[in-house]
Structures are given as C-alpha cells and as structure tokens.
C-alpha cells in the first residue's frame, strides 16, 4: 500500500487517515474498497455527508445527465435552473408539508460557514453580541463557530481568544440542575455578569459531543424561553439532519420551530459540498452580498441535493431509518452491552454511541476503533476524551450489511476487552 506521498507531503493536520491507513479506490452503498481489493463496512458515512449511500444510482444518473448537457457549473448566486428546481422541491415537498415557513440562504459549502452566517445574522437582527451555546457542542472550526464549540483541543487551534459566547451546562451534565431556569437566571439577574444573548445555539443531538440526545421537553422549554425574552433559537442540523435521527429534521420530534436552521453534509445529496441556512422570513434582513462566498452556487450540488430529496421521499428513508435504528439498538443491548456492564448506549435513528468512559481506560475506545478497521469496519470516535464509539452508517445500508458491521463491532470490542 503506497502512502508515501501523503506522509511526505500532506500536512500534519490530517486526522481520519491516521485511523484508516489504507488507500481507498471505490465506494458503493455502505461499503468501501481499497487498493488491495479489501472491502470495508462503512459506519462512518463521511461524517454524515452521504446519508443516501456512496454512489447512489438515482442521484448519480441525475449528475451524469447534467454534466452531459453542458449545464452551467459555477454561477455564484446567479439564477439557474438547478437552483430553482432545488428551491421548489425543498420548499414544496419538505418544508411546507411539515408546516415550516423558511427562506433559504445559500452559504459557502461547509457547515461551519452556515453557522458563521447564523451568528452574523442573529447579532444583526438583535443588536446584541453575546450568544449562548451548550457545553459539549460542536459547531465548526472557523473562528465564530469555534467560539461556540467547546472541545479544548479544537479551541486551542484558534490561536486567538474566542469570545462573545456564554457556554451553558448541557442538560445531561448535572441532572439536579434545571438548565432552562439557569439560563433564565443569567438573563434576568442584574448581577449575573452575563449579557442578554442574541441567540441560543443547540444541537438536539450532540454528535461530536458523544451522541447526547436532548430531551423533547427540554427542547420545548428552550423554545419558550427564547420566545419569552426575544432570543433567537438556532438549531444546528449539519450532522443530524436529512433523516439521520429518523425524521428529516432532528427537532421535529419536539414539535418546535427554530428561527434559524443550519444544514450541510447530506443536504448535498451525494457528498457534494453544500450548506444552507433556513431563516424565518421576518429576520431575513441581510443587505445584498453581506454574507457571500465564491462557491455558494455549486450547480452540481443543487442537482444532487434535489435528487437526494426525491430519493428520500420516494424510498421512505425516514421510516427505514427508524426501523434500522431499532435493529441497531436491539443488537447492541442484547449482544454488546453484556460484554461489560459499565458500557453505556445512547442514540436514536441511525446515530448511536457506545460510551467506554466508565471502564476507566482512556485509550480503550481508540483501540476499539483501530481494531474495527483491522476487522474491516470503518467507524469513528466522539465525546469527552474520545471515549464514545459512534455508529453512523448510511441510511440506505442493507440489513445484511448492517448486521455484518454490528458483528464486526462486537468482535472488535470483545478482542479489546480481552
């Protein structure tokens, strides 16, 4: 396996390849193939970017047809047919049937850029600078989004102070603490030392935080708190949107309507680079060009995104995600958790985390990930001290491939537990 060019010339910032040291050449559905023709089950899913599977045939055909037609590929924010068709499909087939009234802002094609746009807009709308974010949050790696993010190693990479964010204990951190009451006290107490926030940024499932699922009632109370004090609620759906939780938006289960929703990853349909911010119409107070980006008009992304939505709707992906999620939950509860009573399972839909923290071995989860790879399963870690092994397969994974991956995971954990 020739990796010399990567190791000699690629920056030390590379990360995933250190856990997956092979050269991949193909991917289909929920499997990878490397240069040695070895097959790997994918429980990584491009960090959530290929929910509809690698090289999805339906989406691929739409992309190939558009390329063959010599359709425009780069158009900044000019009007184009692919953009119009994506907007119409998203509004009429996804948003309106769910009762959502949002305008769509096309950002630079990364999740962190969508969160940067949200940060700028909430401050512009309210005239306030401070925002609230949760401990355990991950919202991106650019300076504004990184200020929202809490992982110590990520924050140290900034090289400058990260400010104008008040971090609130996540609701799972201190069961005896009512974090909604805590935020209200910060807001109303003239001796709290905390400025009124422009917005509260949340992930309803903290994926990088260790697959921490926020309670539905907490989400509703957070919405009520924002309404009471004129604070904007921003839901980051970059990783857990596009059906990952079992519904298209992860916040649907709580019956809430955020003021801003940020999306990227699988909204691009095919792993294509794309990011959007959904805005309540009355807060769309941008001036022309006030937040822009050269690649916010990637036409292939619009084509793939529209096709991805069509595929999702035609193949009942939401219901299938819930069904497969129950397969995962049942298998882990019955086959993996009994391996050690200290293991903890969290998740929903097709995002699950097995937490090894209580076993007291900080390197154990890393060894599990490396052993999984040796056994031909690609999977990643998350959470405090990276103690959580995170399962996130493509939503279209076949049942037999899903079971194969789960069996490899069990075997790998057994090997690491000795």
C-alpha beads as a LAMMPS data file, in Angstrom:
LAMMPS data file: protein, C-alpha beads

418 atoms
417 bonds

1 atom types
1 bond types

-500.0 500.0 xlo xhi
-500.0 500.0 ylo yhi
-500.0 500.0 zlo zhi

Masses

1 110.0

Atoms # bond

1 1 1 0.000 0.000 0.000
2 1 1 1.713 3.191 -1.199
3 1 1 1.046 6.059 1.246
4 1 1 4.405 7.814 0.813
5 1 1 3.016 10.893 -0.980
6 1 1 0.532 11.534 1.820
7 1 1 3.003 11.011 4.620
8 1 1 5.757 13.025 2.949
9 1 1 3.828 15.964 1.539
10 1 1 0.408 16.229 3.216
11 1 1 0.095 18.476 6.261
12 1 1 0.246 17.017 9.752
13 1 1 -3.309 18.334 10.236
14 1 1 -4.690 15.190 8.567
15 1 1 -6.685 13.107 11.011
16 1 1 -9.091 10.403 9.796
17 1 1 -6.455 8.701 7.669
18 1 1 -4.450 8.006 10.833
19 1 1 -7.217 5.647 11.970
20 1 1 -7.921 4.320 8.466
21 1 1 -4.423 3.762 6.961
22 1 1 -5.290 2.405 3.555
23 1 1 -5.854 3.869 0.108
24 1 1 -9.495 3.711 -0.905
25 1 1 -10.457 3.496 -4.558
26 1 1 -14.202 2.759 -4.648
27 1 1 -17.325 3.032 -2.531
28 1 1 -20.841 1.775 -3.077
29 1 1 -23.827 1.894 -0.777
30 1 1 -22.398 1.240 2.676
31 1 1 -19.058 -0.273 1.684
32 1 1 -15.551 0.886 0.743
33 1 1 -12.992 -0.945 -1.416
34 1 1 -9.275 -0.214 -1.131
35 1 1 -6.295 -0.686 -3.467
36 1 1 -5.834 -4.253 -2.236
37 1 1 -9.456 -5.002 -3.151
38 1 1 -10.361 -5.357 0.528
39 1 1 -13.975 -4.486 1.399
40 1 1 -14.927 -2.455 4.463
41 1 1 -18.343 -1.839 6.010
42 1 1 -18.965 1.906 6.435
43 1 1 -20.263 3.014 9.843
44 1 1 -18.698 6.470 9.305
45 1 1 -20.760 7.838 6.402
46 1 1 -18.388 10.656 5.540
47 1 1 -19.076 12.164 8.994
48 1 1 -22.730 12.235 7.948
49 1 1 -22.257 13.535 4.401
50 1 1 -23.506 10.500 2.451
51 1 1 -26.767 9.539 4.173
52 1 1 -28.166 8.190 0.884
53 1 1 -25.158 5.930 0.343
54 1 1 -21.982 6.085 -1.691
55 1 1 -22.600 6.474 -5.417
56 1 1 -26.365 6.291 -5.079
57 1 1 -27.546 5.204 -8.533
58 1 1 -30.546 7.541 -8.695
59 1 1 -28.531 10.638 -7.766
60 1 1 -25.554 9.605 -9.913
61 1 1 -27.754 9.380 -13.002
62 1 1 -29.033 12.935 -12.443
63 1 1 -25.491 14.247 -12.030
64 1 1 -24.217 12.423 -15.108
65 1 1 -27.101 13.708 -17.238
66 1 1 -26.462 17.281 -16.111
67 1 1 -22.736 17.025 -16.889
68 1 1 -23.510 15.584 -20.326
69 1 1 -25.825 18.525 -21.040
70 1 1 -23.036 21.111 -20.563
71 1 1 -25.150 22.766 -17.883
72 1 1 -23.563 25.684 -16.080
73 1 1 -21.414 24.522 -13.154
74 1 1 -20.321 27.712 -11.431
75 1 1 -22.705 30.624 -11.026
76 1 1 -22.111 32.298 -7.636
77 1 1 -25.638 33.380 -6.646
78 1 1 -26.988 33.969 -10.150
79 1 1 -30.333 32.485 -11.155
80 1 1 -30.041 28.991 -12.623
81 1 1 -32.359 26.104 -13.390
82 1 1 -30.730 23.709 -10.844
83 1 1 -31.055 26.282 -8.071
84 1 1 -34.692 26.985 -8.937
85 1 1 -35.533 23.286 -9.019
86 1 1 -33.844 22.643 -5.681
87 1 1 -35.647 25.564 -4.021
88 1 1 -39.029 24.481 -5.375
89 1 1 -38.500 20.870 -4.354
90 1 1 -37.253 21.704 -0.859
91 1 1 -39.986 24.247 -0.153
92 1 1 -42.916 22.322 -1.633
93 1 1 -42.018 18.746 -0.733
94 1 1 -40.092 19.059 2.529
95 1 1 -40.692 22.344 4.327
96 1 1 -44.332 23.215 3.625
97 1 1 -45.727 19.702 4.281
98 1 1 -44.078 19.919 7.706
99 1 1 -45.550 23.343 8.392
100 1 1 -42.278 25.269 8.142
101 1 1 -42.026 28.715 6.559
102 1 1 -38.362 29.453 5.872
103 1 1 -36.358 31.401 3.344
104 1 1 -33.202 29.671 2.127
105 1 1 -29.769 31.273 2.321
106 1 1 -27.017 29.603 0.299
107 1 1 -23.730 29.838 2.187
108 1 1 -20.200 28.789 1.434
109 1 1 -20.362 24.988 1.133
110 1 1 -19.479 23.951 4.703
111 1 1 -21.410 23.554 7.913
112 1 1 -19.147 25.964 9.746
113 1 1 -19.952 28.648 7.146
114 1 1 -23.679 28.173 7.684
115 1 1 -23.127 28.678 11.410
116 1 1 -20.999 31.760 10.738
117 1 1 -23.874 33.181 8.697
118 1 1 -26.297 32.424 11.531
119 1 1 -24.014 34.120 14.052
120 1 1 -23.756 37.266 11.949
121 1 1 -27.479 37.382 11.310
122 1 1 -28.645 36.920 14.910
123 1 1 -26.345 39.738 16.002
124 1 1 -27.516 41.943 13.170
125 1 1 -31.206 41.296 13.946
126 1 1 -30.995 41.801 17.713
127 1 1 -28.164 44.282 18.052
128 1 1 -26.635 42.046 20.742
129 1 1 -23.211 40.415 20.613
130 1 1 -23.396 37.596 23.151
131 1 1 -24.853 34.181 22.320
132 1 1 -25.492 31.077 24.394
133 1 1 -24.184 27.649 23.359
134 1 1 -24.135 24.319 25.156
135 1 1 -21.152 22.623 26.717
136 1 1 -20.367 19.594 24.578
137 1 1 -21.238 21.488 21.400
138 1 1 -19.504 21.262 18.049
139 1 1 -20.493 23.915 15.505
140 1 1 -17.426 24.202 13.273
141 1 1 -13.768 25.146 13.024
142 1 1 -13.801 28.758 11.782
143 1 1 -13.382 31.439 14.427
144 1 1 -17.029 32.315 15.091
145 1 1 -18.279 28.724 15.009
146 1 1 -15.240 27.635 17.010
147 1 1 -16.202 30.104 19.735
148 1 1 -19.460 28.120 20.025
149 1 1 -17.575 24.800 20.082
150 1 1 -16.286 23.511 23.421
151 1 1 -13.714 20.799 22.681
152 1 1 -10.468 22.005 24.255
153 1 1 -8.165 20.680 21.537
154 1 1 -10.240 22.294 18.783
155 1 1 -10.353 25.639 20.593
156 1 1 -6.600 25.715 21.153
157 1 1 -6.108 25.568 17.395
158 1 1 -7.618 29.037 17.024
159 1 1 -4.554 30.850 18.310
160 1 1 -6.657 33.821 19.448
161 1 1 -9.198 34.408 22.243
162 1 1 -12.656 33.056 21.470
163 1 1 -15.312 35.334 22.873
164 1 1 -18.901 36.639 22.860
165 1 1 -20.256 33.201 23.797
166 1 1 -21.589 32.034 27.165
167 1 1 -21.429 28.264 27.483
168 1 1 -24.303 26.676 29.365
169 1 1 -24.073 23.250 31.025
170 1 1 -25.793 20.792 28.706
171 1 1 -28.952 19.332 30.243
172 1 1 -27.359 15.896 30.740
173 1 1 -24.341 17.197 32.660
174 1 1 -25.944 17.949 36.031
175 1 1 -29.274 16.129 36.453
176 1 1 -30.071 18.212 39.529
177 1 1 -29.622 21.489 37.623
178 1 1 -32.543 22.878 35.624
179 1 1 -30.570 24.448 32.795
180 1 1 -33.592 26.334 31.468
181 1 1 -34.041 28.013 34.850
182 1 1 -30.289 28.591 34.939
183 1 1 -30.356 30.408 31.589
184 1 1 -33.346 32.480 32.688
185 1 1 -31.495 33.470 35.859
186 1 1 -28.479 34.564 33.812
187 1 1 -30.776 36.633 31.623
188 1 1 -32.788 38.314 34.394
189 1 1 -30.287 38.683 37.254
190 1 1 -28.650 42.096 37.046
191 1 1 -25.666 40.652 38.904
192 1 1 -25.122 37.594 36.683
193 1 1 -22.416 39.360 34.727
194 1 1 -23.789 37.809 31.552
195 1 1 -25.100 39.869 28.652
196 1 1 -28.520 39.141 27.150
197 1 1 -27.889 36.732 24.269
198 1 1 -28.853 37.319 20.665
199 1 1 -29.477 33.596 20.257
200 1 1 -29.215 30.148 21.759
201 1 1 -27.402 27.662 19.516
202 1 1 -28.242 23.999 20.044
203 1 1 -27.778 20.582 18.513
204 1 1 -30.746 18.435 19.529
205 1 1 -28.307 15.504 19.387
206 1 1 -24.735 16.415 20.228
207 1 1 -22.989 14.088 17.797
208 1 1 -19.355 15.066 18.343
209 1 1 -20.218 15.637 21.998
210 1 1 -20.743 11.903 22.418
211 1 1 -24.192 11.235 20.891
212 1 1 -26.048 13.085 23.652
213 1 1 -29.777 13.236 22.868
214 1 1 -31.594 16.260 24.280
215 1 1 -34.968 15.602 25.880
216 1 1 -38.053 16.693 23.910
217 1 1 -39.487 18.619 26.862
218 1 1 -36.193 20.466 27.354
219 1 1 -36.265 21.497 23.694
220 1 1 -39.820 22.820 24.059
221 1 1 -38.913 24.764 27.186
222 1 1 -35.870 26.226 25.410
223 1 1 -38.152 27.422 22.602
224 1 1 -40.487 29.000 25.189
225 1 1 -37.563 30.716 26.917
226 1 1 -36.429 32.228 23.619
227 1 1 -39.952 33.459 22.859
228 1 1 -40.301 34.993 26.323
229 1 1 -37.154 37.107 26.067
230 1 1 -36.882 37.823 22.337
231 1 1 -33.944 35.464 21.800
232 1 1 -33.462 33.639 18.503
233 1 1 -33.251 29.845 18.555
234 1 1 -30.726 28.339 16.136
235 1 1 -30.704 24.575 15.507
236 1 1 -27.536 23.139 14.011
237 1 1 -28.680 20.228 11.807
238 1 1 -25.392 19.862 9.941
239 1 1 -24.736 16.284 11.074
240 1 1 -28.057 15.016 12.431
241 1 1 -30.367 16.437 9.755
242 1 1 -31.504 14.815 6.499
243 1 1 -33.275 11.915 8.291
244 1 1 -30.334 10.838 10.451
245 1 1 -32.482 10.936 13.619
246 1 1 -35.435 9.205 11.937
247 1 1 -37.163 12.410 10.844
248 1 1 -35.843 14.861 8.269
249 1 1 -35.071 17.427 10.994
250 1 1 -33.983 16.175 14.392
251 1 1 -36.054 18.850 16.160
252 1 1 -39.353 17.654 14.641
253 1 1 -39.821 15.176 17.487
254 1 1 -40.217 18.063 19.949
255 1 1 -42.713 19.984 17.816
256 1 1 -40.615 23.154 17.824
257 1 1 -39.835 25.649 15.068
258 1 1 -36.354 27.179 15.260
259 1 1 -35.795 30.708 13.980
260 1 1 -32.741 29.571 12.015
261 1 1 -31.717 26.084 10.921
262 1 1 -28.222 25.394 9.618
263 1 1 -27.566 22.448 7.299
264 1 1 -24.700 20.956 5.330
265 1 1 -23.223 17.465 4.851
266 1 1 -26.049 15.277 3.453
267 1 1 -28.106 18.198 2.159
268 1 1 -25.603 17.943 -0.730
269 1 1 -27.210 14.611 -1.638
270 1 1 -24.147 12.770 -2.905
271 1 1 -21.381 14.022 -0.677
272 1 1 -21.368 17.179 -2.799
273 1 1 -20.276 20.386 -0.991
274 1 1 -23.306 22.430 0.029
275 1 1 -24.563 24.407 3.015
276 1 1 -27.721 26.373 3.692
277 1 1 -29.289 28.408 6.446
278 1 1 -33.070 28.374 6.754
279 1 1 -34.342 31.707 8.007
280 1 1 -37.630 32.883 9.452
281 1 1 -38.733 35.351 6.733
282 1 1 -39.076 38.365 9.024
283 1 1 -35.448 38.105 10.202
284 1 1 -34.014 37.972 6.686
285 1 1 -32.551 41.474 6.999
286 1 1 -29.344 40.900 5.048
287 1 1 -28.126 43.548 2.650
288 1 1 -27.100 42.214 -0.784
289 1 1 -23.728 40.486 -0.599
290 1 1 -23.410 40.954 3.160
291 1 1 -22.546 37.279 3.563
292 1 1 -21.299 35.593 0.418
293 1 1 -18.837 33.050 -0.959
294 1 1 -17.460 32.066 -4.342
295 1 1 -18.775 28.504 -4.169
296 1 1 -22.244 29.124 -2.766
297 1 1 -23.567 28.382 -6.245
298 1 1 -22.230 24.896 -6.958
299 1 1 -24.713 23.693 -9.558
300 1 1 -23.828 20.009 -9.239
301 1 1 -24.662 20.302 -5.538
302 1 1 -28.097 21.702 -6.390
303 1 1 -28.697 18.827 -8.818
304 1 1 -27.569 16.228 -6.293
305 1 1 -29.467 17.873 -3.428
306 1 1 -32.741 17.873 -5.354
307 1 1 -32.210 14.253 -6.387
308 1 1 -31.367 13.339 -2.800
309 1 1 -34.638 14.811 -1.546
310 1 1 -36.550 12.939 -4.257
311 1 1 -34.813 9.690 -3.355
312 1 1 -35.501 10.267 0.333
313 1 1 -39.210 10.815 -0.239
314 1 1 -39.700 8.039 -2.808
315 1 1 -37.884 5.417 -0.715
316 1 1 -39.415 6.221 2.667
317 1 1 -35.989 6.843 4.155
318 1 1 -37.369 8.330 7.387
319 1 1 -39.336 5.193 8.274
320 1 1 -36.492 2.926 7.169
321 1 1 -34.079 4.840 9.390
322 1 1 -36.320 4.288 12.403
323 1 1 -36.687 0.585 11.564
324 1 1 -32.965 0.046 11.152
325 1 1 -32.317 2.084 14.282
326 1 1 -34.277 -0.493 16.249
327 1 1 -32.111 -3.245 14.754
328 1 1 -29.013 -1.422 15.987
329 1 1 -30.445 -0.706 19.443
330 1 1 -31.625 -4.273 19.964
331 1 1 -28.359 -5.830 18.800
332 1 1 -26.183 -3.602 20.977
333 1 1 -28.386 -4.076 24.041
334 1 1 -28.504 -7.846 23.612
335 1 1 -25.045 -8.642 22.219
336 1 1 -22.601 -5.849 23.099
337 1 1 -23.633 -4.238 26.392
338 1 1 -23.492 -7.624 28.206
339 1 1 -19.765 -7.753 27.382
340 1 1 -19.228 -5.262 30.223
341 1 1 -21.932 -3.855 32.477
342 1 1 -20.228 -0.454 32.501
343 1 1 -20.818 0.201 28.789
344 1 1 -23.464 2.824 28.028
345 1 1 -25.591 3.164 24.871
346 1 1 -27.148 6.400 23.592
347 1 1 -28.783 7.459 20.357
348 1 1 -31.772 7.311 18.036
349 1 1 -32.457 6.713 14.354
350 1 1 -29.113 5.723 12.839
351 1 1 -26.775 7.639 15.123
352 1 1 -25.658 5.680 18.179
353 1 1 -22.802 5.923 20.630
354 1 1 -21.271 3.267 22.864
355 1 1 -19.555 5.024 25.772
356 1 1 -16.475 3.352 27.257
357 1 1 -15.723 6.121 29.792
358 1 1 -16.869 4.200 32.863
359 1 1 -14.322 1.456 32.165
360 1 1 -11.568 3.866 33.206
361 1 1 -9.246 3.142 30.269
362 1 1 -8.837 6.343 28.244
363 1 1 -7.302 4.551 25.287
364 1 1 -9.856 1.752 25.049
365 1 1 -12.258 3.369 22.597
366 1 1 -9.347 4.296 20.327
367 1 1 -8.173 0.682 20.343
368 1 1 -11.704 -0.458 19.511
369 1 1 -11.794 1.895 16.507
370 1 1 -8.400 0.651 15.289
371 1 1 -9.399 -2.981 15.821
372 1 1 -12.640 -2.426 13.928
373 1 1 -10.617 -1.151 11.000
374 1 1 -8.347 -4.195 11.067
375 1 1 -11.523 -6.284 11.003
376 1 1 -12.830 -4.283 8.014
377 1 1 -15.214 -1.817 9.666
378 1 1 -14.779 1.967 9.337
379 1 1 -16.082 3.742 12.439
380 1 1 -15.086 6.859 14.402
381 1 1 -14.988 8.195 17.945
382 1 1 -16.609 11.147 19.702
383 1 1 -17.258 12.664 23.107
384 1 1 -15.147 13.585 26.098
385 1 1 -11.677 12.051 25.771
386 1 1 -12.995 10.475 22.566
387 1 1 -14.451 7.740 24.792
388 1 1 -17.519 7.105 22.608
389 1 1 -17.527 4.824 19.560
390 1 1 -20.049 6.428 17.213
391 1 1 -22.134 4.327 14.800
392 1 1 -23.364 6.320 11.821
393 1 1 -23.902 4.109 8.746
394 1 1 -25.511 5.347 5.526
395 1 1 -29.270 5.371 5.981
396 1 1 -29.696 3.080 2.959
397 1 1 -27.478 0.325 4.347
398 1 1 -28.869 -3.128 3.591
399 1 1 -29.938 -5.149 6.630
400 1 1 -27.352 -7.843 5.982
401 1 1 -24.519 -5.301 5.692
402 1 1 -25.747 -3.572 8.847
403 1 1 -25.659 -6.878 10.711
404 1 1 -22.203 -7.655 9.336
405 1 1 -20.941 -4.320 10.664
406 1 1 -22.536 -4.904 14.069
407 1 1 -20.950 -8.333 14.287
408 1 1 -17.528 -6.877 13.452
409 1 1 -18.076 -4.238 16.126
410 1 1 -18.943 -6.886 18.735
411 1 1 -15.922 -8.984 17.756
412 1 1 -13.614 -5.963 17.952
413 1 1 -14.900 -4.865 21.360
414 1 1 -14.534 -8.439 22.644
415 1 1 -10.922 -8.528 21.426
416 1 1 -10.123 -5.223 23.127
417 1 1 -11.777 -6.244 26.391
418 1 1 -9.679 -9.404 26.377

Bonds

1 1 1 2
2 1 2 3
3 1 3 4
4 1 4 5
5 1 5 6
6 1 6 7
7 1 7 8
8 1 8 9
9 1 9 10
10 1 10 11
11 1 11 12
12 1 12 13
13 1 13 14
14 1 14 15
15 1 15 16
16 1 16 17
17 1 17 18
18 1 18 19
19 1 19 20
20 1 20 21
21 1 21 22
22 1 22 23
23 1 23 24
24 1 24 25
25 1 25 26
26 1 26 27
27 1 27 28
28 1 28 29
29 1 29 30
30 1 30 31
31 1 31 32
32 1 32 33
33 1 33 34
34 1 34 35
35 1 35 36
36 1 36 37
37 1 37 38
38 1 38 39
39 1 39 40
40 1 40 41
41 1 41 42
42 1 42 43
43 1 43 44
44 1 44 45
45 1 45 46
46 1 46 47
47 1 47 48
48 1 48 49
49 1 49 50
50 1 50 51
51 1 51 52
52 1 52 53
53 1 53 54
54 1 54 55
55 1 55 56
56 1 56 57
57 1 57 58
58 1 58 59
59 1 59 60
60 1 60 61
61 1 61 62
62 1 62 63
63 1 63 64
64 1 64 65
65 1 65 66
66 1 66 67
67 1 67 68
68 1 68 69
69 1 69 70
70 1 70 71
71 1 71 72
72 1 72 73
73 1 73 74
74 1 74 75
75 1 75 76
76 1 76 77
77 1 77 78
78 1 78 79
79 1 79 80
80 1 80 81
81 1 81 82
82 1 82 83
83 1 83 84
84 1 84 85
85 1 85 86
86 1 86 87
87 1 87 88
88 1 88 89
89 1 89 90
90 1 90 91
91 1 91 92
92 1 92 93
93 1 93 94
94 1 94 95
95 1 95 96
96 1 96 97
97 1 97 98
98 1 98 99
99 1 99 100
100 1 100 101
101 1 101 102
102 1 102 103
103 1 103 104
104 1 104 105
105 1 105 106
106 1 106 107
107 1 107 108
108 1 108 109
109 1 109 110
110 1 110 111
111 1 111 112
112 1 112 113
113 1 113 114
114 1 114 115
115 1 115 116
116 1 116 117
117 1 117 118
118 1 118 119
119 1 119 120
120 1 120 121
121 1 121 122
122 1 122 123
123 1 123 124
124 1 124 125
125 1 125 126
126 1 126 127
127 1 127 128
128 1 128 129
129 1 129 130
130 1 130 131
131 1 131 132
132 1 132 133
133 1 133 134
134 1 134 135
135 1 135 136
136 1 136 137
137 1 137 138
138 1 138 139
139 1 139 140
140 1 140 141
141 1 141 142
142 1 142 143
143 1 143 144
144 1 144 145
145 1 145 146
146 1 146 147
147 1 147 148
148 1 148 149
149 1 149 150
150 1 150 151
151 1 151 152
152 1 152 153
153 1 153 154
154 1 154 155
155 1 155 156
156 1 156 157
157 1 157 158
158 1 158 159
159 1 159 160
160 1 160 161
161 1 161 162
162 1 162 163
163 1 163 164
164 1 164 165
165 1 165 166
166 1 166 167
167 1 167 168
168 1 168 169
169 1 169 170
170 1 170 171
171 1 171 172
172 1 172 173
173 1 173 174
174 1 174 175
175 1 175 176
176 1 176 177
177 1 177 178
178 1 178 179
179 1 179 180
180 1 180 181
181 1 181 182
182 1 182 183
183 1 183 184
184 1 184 185
185 1 185 186
186 1 186 187
187 1 187 188
188 1 188 189
189 1 189 190
190 1 190 191
191 1 191 192
192 1 192 193
193 1 193 194
194 1 194 195
195 1 195 196
196 1 196 197
197 1 197 198
198 1 198 199
199 1 199 200
200 1 200 201
201 1 201 202
202 1 202 203
203 1 203 204
204 1 204 205
205 1 205 206
206 1 206 207
207 1 207 208
208 1 208 209
209 1 209 210
210 1 210 211
211 1 211 212
212 1 212 213
213 1 213 214
214 1 214 215
215 1 215 216
216 1 216 217
217 1 217 218
218 1 218 219
219 1 219 220
220 1 220 221
221 1 221 222
222 1 222 223
223 1 223 224
224 1 224 225
225 1 225 226
226 1 226 227
227 1 227 228
228 1 228 229
229 1 229 230
230 1 230 231
231 1 231 232
232 1 232 233
233 1 233 234
234 1 234 235
235 1 235 236
236 1 236 237
237 1 237 238
238 1 238 239
239 1 239 240
240 1 240 241
241 1 241 242
242 1 242 243
243 1 243 244
244 1 244 245
245 1 245 246
246 1 246 247
247 1 247 248
248 1 248 249
249 1 249 250
250 1 250 251
251 1 251 252
252 1 252 253
253 1 253 254
254 1 254 255
255 1 255 256
256 1 256 257
257 1 257 258
258 1 258 259
259 1 259 260
260 1 260 261
261 1 261 262
262 1 262 263
263 1 263 264
264 1 264 265
265 1 265 266
266 1 266 267
267 1 267 268
268 1 268 269
269 1 269 270
270 1 270 271
271 1 271 272
272 1 272 273
273 1 273 274
274 1 274 275
275 1 275 276
276 1 276 277
277 1 277 278
278 1 278 279
279 1 279 280
280 1 280 281
281 1 281 282
282 1 282 283
283 1 283 284
284 1 284 285
285 1 285 286
286 1 286 287
287 1 287 288
288 1 288 289
289 1 289 290
290 1 290 291
291 1 291 292
292 1 292 293
293 1 293 294
294 1 294 295
295 1 295 296
296 1 296 297
297 1 297 298
298 1 298 299
299 1 299 300
300 1 300 301
301 1 301 302
302 1 302 303
303 1 303 304
304 1 304 305
305 1 305 306
306 1 306 307
307 1 307 308
308 1 308 309
309 1 309 310
310 1 310 311
311 1 311 312
312 1 312 313
313 1 313 314
314 1 314 315
315 1 315 316
316 1 316 317
317 1 317 318
318 1 318 319
319 1 319 320
320 1 320 321
321 1 321 322
322 1 322 323
323 1 323 324
324 1 324 325
325 1 325 326
326 1 326 327
327 1 327 328
328 1 328 329
329 1 329 330
330 1 330 331
331 1 331 332
332 1 332 333
333 1 333 334
334 1 334 335
335 1 335 336
336 1 336 337
337 1 337 338
338 1 338 339
339 1 339 340
340 1 340 341
341 1 341 342
342 1 342 343
343 1 343 344
344 1 344 345
345 1 345 346
346 1 346 347
347 1 347 348
348 1 348 349
349 1 349 350
350 1 350 351
351 1 351 352
352 1 352 353
353 1 353 354
354 1 354 355
355 1 355 356
356 1 356 357
357 1 357 358
358 1 358 359
359 1 359 360
360 1 360 361
361 1 361 362
362 1 362 363
363 1 363 364
364 1 364 365
365 1 365 366
366 1 366 367
367 1 367 368
368 1 368 369
369 1 369 370
370 1 370 371
371 1 371 372
372 1 372 373
373 1 373 374
374 1 374 375
375 1 375 376
376 1 376 377
377 1 377 378
378 1 378 379
379 1 379 380
380 1 380 381
381 1 381 382
382 1 382 383
383 1 383 384
384 1 384 385
385 1 385 386
386 1 386 387
387 1 387 388
388 1 388 389
389 1 389 390
390 1 390 391
391 1 391 392
392 1 392 393
393 1 393 394
394 1 394 395
395 1 395 396
396 1 396 397
397 1 397 398
398 1 398 399
399 1 399 400
400 1 400 401
401 1 401 402
402 1 402 403
403 1 403 404
404 1 404 405
405 1 405 406
406 1 406 407
407 1 407 408
408 1 408 409
409 1 409 410
410 1 410 411
411 1 411 412
412 1 412 413
413 1 413 414
414 1 414 415
415 1 415 416
416 1 416 417
417 1 417 418
